[in-house]
Amino acid sequence: MPGATFGTEIRDIDSEMDGLLACREERPVFLHPVWLRTWFDEFGAEREPLFLTAAKDGAIAVAPLMREDGRLTFMGDSSVCDFMDFLVSPERRDEAYSALWEQICGEEWSELDLWGLPESSPTRSEVAQRARQAGYSVGEEREAVSPRLELPDTWDAYLASLGKKDRHELRRKMRRLLESGANVALEVYQDQDEVVAGVEDFLRLHTASRHDKAEFMTPAMSAFFRRMASALSAEGLIRLFTLYVDNKAVASVLCFDAGSHLYMYNSGYDPEFSSMSVGLVSKALCLRWAIENGKKGIDFLRGNEAYKYDLGARDQQIYRLVVRRSA
């Protein structure tokens, strides 16, 4: 089974990655070649990209890796990439992992650091089993939580699924805003020109909403967000929700369209409107939009913020798998 290792041109395997993503009902944006290329262009200095592929009558697997200080690890970092994985054809799982593992073993490394693996990922067991058989040291640890919510077919069914207290609070906060007498509107931006313009409101609201978010959104990070939002919206992968009160943008939620699921990536709101719960209500309106547009679930991504559980999410564990071998 032929495999290939590529150097600096991620676009060399765009078609292979696109094909493997298209086979999946849920298509993680962090594994999209446009996301990986954008991240690497902004943050990849001093790192060597290493894309391993397995092919048999077409691509059956891609491992988006990079080499750094004698380590192999996923391309990206956990501050902006909520989870990562190998892209593997589910119909060719065993031979795909075997081919990738053979290539990984052929590379020079002392540590293989596979951070960001969702608990449902077969990579956890497939790589761990092969590494132990090779006599390598294997360790796994819980790295984070990424709360998720499976969605029913209707908004009313969703509300009914919440606990009594959470349902009452959500209804009360939505009613207080929507019946406040103000002109309240939610816009959903998808086209590239609209997203590029709307991301400026997102950045302003993001930095205004919390001190830690302001510290996170450095000039370099702002540049990445602008470039990423533009590039991904050109691929139809961005859903930017902006909540307006009397024509003023007061909350913004940057989401990714991941096929069957909506990924709620980051958000912000105007603290002057905190009494109207615009932060929570904007996310609830995103959730209602997802239901109305046939999404099967919401992934709130990394972090255990209280609002995620108030909206009914349950934890999905994110794991880090580390394989070590002697030099």
URHU-V60631 format. One line per field, one symbol per residue. phi: phi as a letter, one per 40 degrees, with the letter a starting at -180 (. if undefined). psi: psi as a letter, one per 40 degrees, with the letter a starting at -180 (. if undefined). burial: # if it has 16 or more other C-alpha atoms within 10 Angstrom, else .. A space follows every 10 residues. Layout:
phi = ???
psi = ???
burial = ???
This chain:
phi = .cbabbcccc cdbdcccdcc cccbcbbdcc bccccccccc ccbcdgbbca bbbbbafhcb abbcbabafg bbacchaccb bcaaaccbcc cbdccccccc cccdccccab abbbcgcccc ccddcccdcc ccccgccbbb acbabbcbbc bccbccccdc cccdcccccc ccccccccbc gccbabbbcb cdcccdcccc cdcccdccca ccccccccdc cccccccccc cccccgbbbb cbcbbfgbcb aabcbbcbgc bbcccaaaac dcbcccfccc ccccccccdc ccbgccabbc gdhbdccccc chcbcbcbbb bbbbbcc
psi = hiiihibegd edfddddddd ddeidhghde ehdddddddd ddeeieihih hhihihfihe ihhgiihhfe ihiihaiede hdiiiihhhd efdddddddd dddddeihid hhhgifhide hedddddddd dddeeihhih ihdiigiihh haeidddddd eiiddddddd ddddddddfe eihhihihhd iddddddddd dddddddddi ddddddgidd dddddddddd ddddefehhh hhhhhfehhe ihhhihhfbe ihhgdiiiih deedeefddd dddddddddd ddeeieihhe aiifiddddd eeiihhihih hhhiii.
burial = ..#......# ..#..##### #..#.##### ########## ...#...### #####...## #######... ######.... #########. ..#.###.## #.##....#. #########. .###..##.# #....#.#.. ..#######. ##..#..##. .#...##..# ..##..##.. ...#.#.### ##..##.##. #########. ..#...#... ...####### ####..#### #####...## ########## ########## #....##### ####.##### #...###### ##.#...### ########## ####...
